[in-house]
């Protein structure tokens, strides 16, 4: 994976692009979890959301690396 992504002549750090992609997936997943009522079973929502975002960030990073090869 390169250090930068070229977006119409604007270079964006790949880490920032991965973080943005993980955040978009995270917001969609949180909205689904709220509608289902999953957060009633969660003890500390902020800790759960932080862990969920980090797992999604790792998954997006690994998936991108896997699809590039």
Legacy VTK file of the C-alpha trace (Angstrom):
# vtk DataFile Version 3.0
C-alpha trace
ASCII
DATASET POLYDATA
POINTS 69 float
0.000 0.000 0.000
1.357 3.411 -0.940
1.536 6.323 1.448
-0.868 8.555 -0.486
-3.992 8.305 -2.605
-4.404 10.571 -5.631
-7.940 11.979 -5.772
-8.244 14.240 -8.849
-4.808 15.729 -8.261
-5.180 16.056 -4.492
-3.004 13.708 -2.478
-4.715 12.292 0.612
-2.835 10.207 3.179
-3.932 6.595 2.899
-4.463 6.386 6.651
-6.964 9.271 6.497
-8.825 7.640 3.606
-8.999 4.347 5.499
-10.227 6.145 8.624
-12.940 7.883 6.607
-14.056 4.624 4.988
-14.181 2.919 8.400
-16.178 5.847 9.819
-18.768 5.626 7.046
-19.231 1.893 7.664
-19.285 2.554 11.417
-22.084 5.152 11.183
-24.182 2.839 9.021
-23.677 -0.063 11.425
-24.496 2.071 14.473
-27.745 3.237 12.916
-28.729 -0.394 12.296
-27.789 -1.372 15.853
-29.873 1.489 17.284
-32.923 0.498 15.225
-32.605 -3.135 16.292
-32.255 -2.138 19.969
-28.863 -3.735 20.462
-27.550 -0.941 22.684
-29.937 -1.920 25.483
-27.637 -4.901 26.107
-24.402 -2.851 26.037
-23.013 -1.745 29.394
-20.852 1.176 28.220
-21.816 2.485 24.800
-18.751 4.713 24.319
-16.340 1.850 24.976
-18.312 -0.443 22.701
-18.387 2.168 19.913
-14.647 2.776 20.227
-13.865 -0.922 20.033
-16.270 -1.370 17.125
-14.624 1.485 15.195
-11.141 0.077 15.782
-12.244 -3.355 14.587
-13.828 -1.856 11.469
-10.695 0.211 10.809
-8.551 -2.915 11.002
-10.957 -4.838 8.781
-10.982 -2.072 6.140
-7.190 -1.889 6.233
-6.750 -5.654 5.880
-9.435 -5.903 3.198
-7.847 -3.150 1.129
-4.440 -4.773 1.415
-5.921 -8.146 0.477
-7.746 -6.803 -2.580
-4.678 -4.930 -3.847
-2.560 -8.068 -4.196
LINES 1 70
69 0 1 2 3 4 5 6 7 8 9 10 11 12 13 14 15 16 17 18 19 20 21 22 23 24 25 26 27 28 29 30 31 32 33 34 35 36 37 38 39 40 41 42 43 44 45 46 47 48 49 50 51 52 53 54 55 56 57 58 59 60 61 62 63 64 65 66 67 68
